[in-house]
Amino acid sequence: MNALYALFLPLTLCGTVNADDRAAKNNYMLHCQGCHTPDGAGAEGKVPSLKDFMGKFLHVEGGREFLIQVPGASQSALTDTQLAALTNWMLSSFSAAQVPGDFKPYSGAEVGDLRKNTLVHVGDIRAELLQKMAVNATLFEKPVE
Ligand code: HEC
């Protein structure tokens, strides 16, 4: 039995989930899911759903920046590298079908630059981005592979 564990445990740990993803998932649990809920669905009227939605921001100008500059992300206690990995993980876990095919994952350096500008009027900026998405609605008619 122990021998079997010794054989299979490393295989399991080295499976499809890599160390960055595991760390990102842990950081999500510790820093974000209290509001965003474990599956990203949020709380209606209070916290917007990330599910099948978050990736849509990447289709409109300013959206890539917004996903990092939104206060819950930019003001978190995470390092730039951790926030980059977390945001990349959130996009692929909650909204993979909406992420553009040419999406370039966030790097720590990019996140560090974006975090220097925190959004104060977050509601207004979010509303503007949603407006741009509505204008570009045809982008989302067919699921992005
Ligand atoms: C105290 C509750 C709270 C916590 C904790 C929180 N968020 Fe949020 N998040 C919100 C709310 C509310 C919004 C909507 C925009 C706003 O009002 O800030 C939001 C919006 C977002 C968005 C943009 C999605 C959209 O549709 O607007 C992202 C990305 C995001 N949060 C990431 C994170 C990350 C990453 C963490 C953890 C490091 C986190 N949030 C922690 C409440 C929270």
Residues whose N, C-alpha, C, O or C-beta is under 5 A from the ligand:
A	BS01	HEC	H31 C32 C35 K46 V47 P48 S49 L67 V70 P71 G72 A73 S76 V122
